[in-house]
Amino acid sequence: MAPPSSPTDHHIVALQGDFIRIPKFELPAPYTHTTTIYGLTSLSELHARIHDASILVLSALKIDAEALSPEVTPYLKLIVIVAAGSDCVDLEACRKRGITVSNCPAANTEAVSEHAIGLHFSVRRRVLRAHTLTRAGEWTRKKTLVFDCVNHDGTQPLTCQEEVAGIIGNGAVGKRIAQLARGLGMKVIVAGRKALGDASTPNHAAQDGQERVSFDEVIKQSTVIFIAVPLAPSTRNLLSTAEFEAMSPHAVLVNVSRGGVVDEEALVRALQENRITGAATDVFEKEPAGLENCALLGPGTEDLNLVLTPHIAWATQKTLINYERKLKETVEKWMVGEFMNVVT
C-alpha cells in the first residue's frame, strides 16, 4: 500500500473486514481510490496498517491519540465507525486534526432490541439453569425442577403483565425496546437524565413528546431495567452500588449499551447478596471479557442468575445490510462535501 498520490486519490483501509461487508465504492470524478481489507487487526499491527490511509473503516477497534498523530496517520481525513457507538475513537484528537468521524446509528436497532428482550426472558425464567439441570439428568432424578428455577426468595417468576419496564436511554434502541415491552403487556416508564438532576424532571413530565419518570424513581419502581445509553463521562458507572441498593428485589437488569455503564463489581455483589433477582449483559467494561479481566466471570459467579453474551446483540443479516448501505453512502457523500452521521 502506497500513500495517496494526489488530493483526489484515496486509500480506504478496512481494519475489521470479518465483521463488516465492505461495499464497492463508486466515487465521482475526479476521485479515485484503492481499498485494502484486513479481516482482523491487532493493536500490534495497527500503526503499520493505517499509516497510508486517508479513510479508515472499523467497527470497535481502539484508535487512540497516538494512532491519530500526524506521524502515524499523516494522510487520514475520514474515519467511519460501522457501529452505533463512537467511544472506541479518541474524538478530541480527531477534532484537533480536523479528521471527520462518522458512525452508523440505528442500523442495528431491531437486532439489539430483540436481543435485549431475549436476555430478559432468559434471566426472568431462569432458562440457562433449567437447561443445565435438564441436561445433567436432574429432572429424572428429582421428578420436578420447578423449585430449582424460582427466584432467590422462593417465589415464582413474574409474567410480562406484572413487569414494570424501566428504559434508561431514549434513543432508537431504547424506544424500540419500549415498544416491544408494551406489546408484551409490560408497563413502561422512561428515565429522565440522571446527570441533569432528578429534581428538574418531575414524574410523568413530557420531554420531546415522551413521558419521563425521574431516574431515581425508575430505579425504584422497575422490575426490569433495560440500559440503552452510550458510554460517556456522564454515563460511566451510571448504575453502581447505590442504584442496586434502591432496586426492587424482583428487579432484573439488562444491558445492551456499552460496558462501563454498569459497575461490574457492584453488580456481582448485588447478585451475591440477593439484592436483585438477576442480570444479563451483552457488553463488558473490557472486551474481549475473560476470567482475568472481568468481575462478571470471576470466582463465585458461576451459580448467579447472570446471563452473558459476547457483544453479539447487533449480529443479524439486517444489521449487516444496513451497515453496508450506510458505509457506502457515508464515504461517497463525504467525497462531494456532504456529511452523514458526523460525530465530530
C-alpha positions in Angstrom: 0.0 0.0 0.0 1.4 3.4 -1.0 0.4 6.8 0.2 -2.2 8.9 -1.7 -0.6 10.3 -4.8 -2.9 13.4 -5.0 -5.7 15.1 -3.1 -8.2 13.3 -5.2 -6.6 9.8 -4.6 -7.8 8.0 -1.5 -6.7 4.8 0.2 -9.6 3.2 2.1 -8.4 0.8 4.8 -10.9 -1.5 6.5 -9.4 -2.9 9.7 -12.2 -5.4 10.7 -13.5 -6.8 7.4 -14.5 -10.1 9.1 -17.4 -8.1 10.8 -18.2 -5.7 8.0 -19.4 -6.1 4.5 -17.2 -3.7 2.5 -19.1 -2.3 -0.5 -17.9 -1.4 -3.9 -17.4 2.3 -3.6 -18.4 4.4 -6.6 -16.6 7.7 -6.3 -17.4 10.7 -8.5 -14.8 12.0 -10.9 -12.0 13.1 -10.4 -11.7 10.9 -7.2 -10.0 7.6 -7.4 -9.4 5.1 -4.6 -7.8 1.8 -3.6 -9.3 -0.4 -0.9 -7.3 -2.6 1.5 -9.4 -5.0 3.6 -8.0 -6.7 6.7 -10.1 -9.4 8.3 -8.9 -8.6 11.9 -6.4 -6.2 13.2 -4.5 -6.4 16.4 -3.1 -3.4 18.3 0.4 -4.5 17.4 -0.5 -4.4 13.7 -2.5 -1.2 13.8 0.1 1.6 13.2 1.6 -0.1 10.1 -1.8 -0.8 8.6 -3.2 2.7 9.0 -0.1 4.8 8.0 -1.0 5.3 4.4 -4.8 5.5 4.9 -6.8 8.6 4.1 -10.1 6.8 5.1 -10.4 4.3 7.9 -13.2 1.9 8.3 -13.7 0.0 11.6 -16.3 -1.4 14.0 -14.9 -1.4 17.5 -11.1 -1.2 17.4 -9.4 1.2 19.7 -8.0 4.2 17.9 -6.2 6.4 20.4 -4.4 9.7 20.3 -1.1 8.1 19.4 -2.7 6.3 16.4 -4.2 9.7 15.4 -0.9 11.6 15.5 0.5 13.0 12.2 3.4 10.7 12.5 1.3 7.6 12.5 -1.6 8.7 10.2 -0.3 11.6 8.1 -2.9 11.3 5.4 -6.0 10.5 7.4 -9.1 12.6 6.7 -12.1 10.4 7.5 -13.0 7.6 10.0 -16.2 5.7 9.5 -17.2 3.6 12.6 -19.5 0.9 11.4 -21.4 0.8 14.7 -23.8 2.9 16.7 -21.2 4.0 19.3 -18.1 6.1 18.9 -16.3 5.6 22.2 -13.6 3.5 20.5 -12.1 6.6 18.8 -10.4 9.5 20.5 -12.7 12.2 19.2 -10.7 15.1 20.8 -7.6 14.0 18.9 -9.7 13.9 15.7 -11.1 17.4 16.3 -7.6 18.8 16.8 -6.5 17.5 13.4 -9.7 18.2 11.5 -10.4 14.5 10.9 -14.1 13.8 10.3 -15.6 10.9 12.3 -18.9 9.4 11.3 -20.8 6.4 12.7 -23.8 4.3 11.6 -26.7 5.0 14.1 -29.9 3.0 14.1 -28.5 0.3 11.8 -28.8 -2.3 14.5 -31.9 -1.1 16.3 -34.1 -4.2 15.6 -31.3 -6.6 16.4 -30.2 -5.1 19.7 -33.7 -4.5 20.9 -34.8 -8.1 20.2 -31.7 -9.4 21.9 -32.5 -7.3 24.9 -35.9 -8.8 25.2 -34.4 -12.3 24.8 -32.0 -11.6 27.6 -34.8 -10.5 29.8 -36.7 -13.8 29.3 -33.5 -15.9 29.8 -33.0 -14.3 33.2 -36.6 -13.9 34.4 -37.4 -17.5 33.5 -34.0 -19.0 34.6 -33.7 -20.6 31.1 -29.9 -21.4 31.4 -30.3 -23.0 34.8 -33.3 -25.1 33.6 -31.3 -26.2 30.6 -28.2 -27.1 32.6 -30.2 -29.1 35.1 -32.2 -30.9 32.5 -29.0 -31.8 30.5 -27.5 -33.1 33.7 -30.3 -35.6 34.3 -31.7 -33.8 37.3 -35.3 -33.8 36.1 -35.3 -37.6 36.1 -33.6 -37.8 39.5 -35.7 -35.1 41.2 -39.0 -35.7 39.3 -39.5 -31.9 39.1 -37.3 -28.9 38.6 -39.9 -26.3 39.2 -38.5 -25.4 42.6 -34.9 -25.2 41.3 -35.8 -22.4 38.9 -37.5 -20.0 41.3 -36.4 -16.5 42.4 -33.9 -16.2 45.2 -36.7 -15.6 47.7 -38.5 -18.8 46.6 -41.2 -17.0 44.6 -42.1 -17.9 41.0 -41.2 -15.5 38.2 -43.3 -12.6 37.1 -45.3 -12.6 33.9 -44.9 -9.7 31.4 -48.3 -8.3 32.6 -46.7 -7.9 36.1 -43.5 -6.3 34.9 -42.7 -2.6 35.1 -40.0 -2.0 32.4 -37.7 0.9 33.1 -35.9 2.2 30.0 -32.7 4.1 30.6 -31.8 5.7 27.3 -34.4 7.1 24.9 -32.6 6.8 21.6 -33.6 4.4 18.7 -32.8 1.3 20.7 -34.5 2.5 23.9 -37.6 3.5 22.0 -37.8 0.1 20.2 -37.3 -1.8 23.5 -40.1 0.2 25.0 -42.4 -0.6 22.0 -41.6 -4.3 22.3 -42.1 -4.3 26.0 -45.5 -2.6 25.7 -46.5 -5.2 23.1 -45.7 -7.9 25.6 -48.0 -6.3 28.2 -45.4 -4.6 30.4 -45.9 -1.2 31.9 -43.1 1.0 30.5 -41.5 4.0 32.2 -38.7 6.1 30.6 -36.0 7.6 32.8 -35.1 11.2 32.8 -31.4 12.1 32.6 -29.6 11.4 35.8 -26.9 14.0 35.0 -29.5 16.8 34.8 -30.6 16.2 38.4 -33.9 14.5 39.0 -35.4 17.4 40.9 -35.7 19.2 37.5 -37.5 16.2 35.9 -40.8 15.6 37.8 -42.6 12.3 37.4 -44.5 12.0 34.1 -43.2 15.3 32.8 -43.3 15.3 29.0 -40.0 15.7 27.2 -39.7 15.6 23.4 -43.2 14.1 23.3 -42.2 11.3 25.6 -43.4 10.9 29.2 -40.5 10.6 31.5 -40.1 9.5 35.1 -37.2 10.7 37.2 -34.1 8.4 37.1 -34.3 7.6 40.8 -38.0 6.6 40.5 -37.3 4.4 37.6 -34.6 2.6 39.6 -37.1 2.1 42.5 -40.2 1.2 40.5 -38.9 -1.1 37.8 -39.0 -4.8 37.9 -36.8 -5.0 34.7 -34.4 -2.2 33.7 -33.1 -2.0 30.1 -30.0 0.1 29.6 -29.5 1.6 26.2 -27.3 4.7 26.6 -23.9 5.5 25.0 -20.8 5.4 27.1 -19.7 8.9 28.1 -18.2 10.5 31.2 -21.7 11.2 32.4 -22.8 7.6 32.0 -19.8 5.7 33.3 -20.8 3.6 36.3 -24.3 5.1 35.9 -25.6 2.1 37.8 -23.5 1.2 40.9 -24.0 0.2 44.5 -26.5 3.0 45.4 -28.7 2.1 42.5 -28.6 -1.7 43.2 -29.5 -1.0 46.8 -32.5 1.1 45.7 -33.9 -1.5 43.3 -36.7 -3.9 43.9 -35.6 -7.4 45.0 -37.6 -8.6 42.0 -35.6 -6.5 39.6 -33.8 -7.8 36.5 -31.1 -5.7 34.8 -30.4 -6.0 31.1 -27.5 -4.0 29.5 -27.2 -3.8 25.7 -25.5 -0.4 25.6 -21.8 -0.3 26.4 -19.5 -1.9 29.0 -18.6 0.7 31.7 -22.2 2.0 32.1 -22.7 -0.6 34.8 -20.3 -1.1 37.7 -19.5 -4.8 37.2 -18.1 -5.4 40.7 -21.1 -3.7 42.3 -23.4 -5.8 40.1 -21.8 -9.0 41.2 -22.1 -8.0 44.9 -25.8 -7.2 44.3 -26.4 -10.6 42.9 -24.4 -12.4 45.6 -26.3 -10.5 48.3 -29.7 -11.2 46.6 -30.5 -7.5 46.3 -31.9 -8.1 42.8 -33.2 -11.2 41.0 -30.9 -11.4 38.1 -29.0 -9.6 35.3 -27.9 -10.0 31.7 -25.3 -8.2 29.6 -24.1 -8.2 26.1 -21.3 -5.7 26.8 -18.4 -5.5 29.1 -16.0 -2.9 30.5 -13.1 -4.7 28.9 -13.6 -6.7 25.7 -13.0 -9.5 25.0 -14.1 -10.3 28.5 -12.3 -13.2 30.2 -11.6 -14.7 33.6 -8.6 -12.4 34.1 -10.2 -9.1 33.3 -13.9 -9.3 34.1 -15.6 -9.4 37.6 -18.7 -10.9 36.0 -16.7 -14.0 35.1 -14.7 -14.2 38.4 -14.8 -16.8 41.2 -18.2 -17.2 42.8 -20.2 -16.0 39.8 -20.9 -19.5 38.3 -24.2 -20.0 40.1 -25.6 -16.5 39.9 -28.6 -15.7 37.8 -26.4 -13.9 35.4 -26.6 -14.4 31.6 -23.6 -13.2 29.5 -23.4 -12.9 25.7 -20.2 -11.8 23.9 -21.3 -8.5 22.3 -23.4 -10.2 19.6 -26.7 -8.3 20.0 -26.1 -6.4 16.8 -25.3 -9.5 14.7 -28.2 -10.2 12.3 -28.5 -10.2 8.5 -30.5 -7.0 8.5 -27.8 -5.2 10.6 -25.1 -6.2 8.1 -27.2 -4.9 5.2 -27.8 -1.7 6.9 -24.2 -1.2 7.8 -23.0 -1.8 4.3 -25.5 0.7 2.9 -24.6 3.4 5.4 -20.9 2.9 5.0 -21.2 3.3 1.2 -23.4 6.4 1.5 -21.1 8.0 4.1 -17.9 7.6 2.1 -19.4 8.6 -1.3 -21.2 11.6 0.0 -18.2 12.8 2.0 -16.3 12.9 -1.3 -18.7 15.6 -2.6 -18.8 17.6 0.7 -22.0 16.0 2.2 -21.6 14.8 5.7 -23.6 11.9 7.2 -23.9 11.0 10.9 -20.9 13.1 11.9 -19.7 12.5 15.4 -17.0 15.1 15.2 
